Amino acid sequence: MKKTTKKILIRLLIVCTIIIAAISWFFPFSQLSIYKSFSYNPDPVVVEQYKDDLNRFKNTYNKNSRNQKDLTNERIQYIIEMYEDDSFLSDEGSKITKHSLASLLLELKETRKILIELAFEESYEKNTEDYLRLLLENTIVLEENIKDIINSNGNSRFTLERQYSNLNMGLNRNLKFLESFYNEYAKNT
């Protein structure tokens, strides 16, 4: 009887291990998941476009910021740092964890604070204010998207990868809003 009980326990242990491994694979952020991460492989064309957009904006900013020392030019340099994260500039796959998402969320919150500071401390033309408002609204949406991913314990790997891909596209859009805001600001100063 002891021999059959031992066999049953071993089989039960094997089945439980397989179930936990399957859950970890299919639902990376679930409570039963061991690693709580998933891999993301960005589209190389999107990454290349993002790099081009970022470099174009940085060149514009660097030209204008040398001539003008004001609050807007001073604060924009801190916002640019968020877009220079290696995970957005690399076309190789990256490992996405809740910790990496929390770090990005913190950077977005800091960016939001800077944008709110600019909205209340600086005076802009109407079009510039509109671009700033769009940039601020999009930043808040990105924060919510990251919170959704972090709190998505029941989402499948496929869903998480799609959500992260959408987040990447949202950051691309956010960079374009920043560029539009800054170009309009530079044109009016």
Secondary structure, 3 states (H helix, E strand, C coil): CHHHHHHHHHHHHHHHHHHHHHHHHHCCCCCCCCCCEEEECCCHHHHHHHHHHHHHHHHHHHHHHHHCCCHHHHHHHHHHHHHCCHHHHCCCCEEEEHHHHHHHHHHHHHHHHHHHHHHHHCCCCHHHHHHHHHHHHHHHHHHHHHHHHHCCCCCCHHHHHHHHHHHHHHHHHHHHHHHHHHHHHHHHC
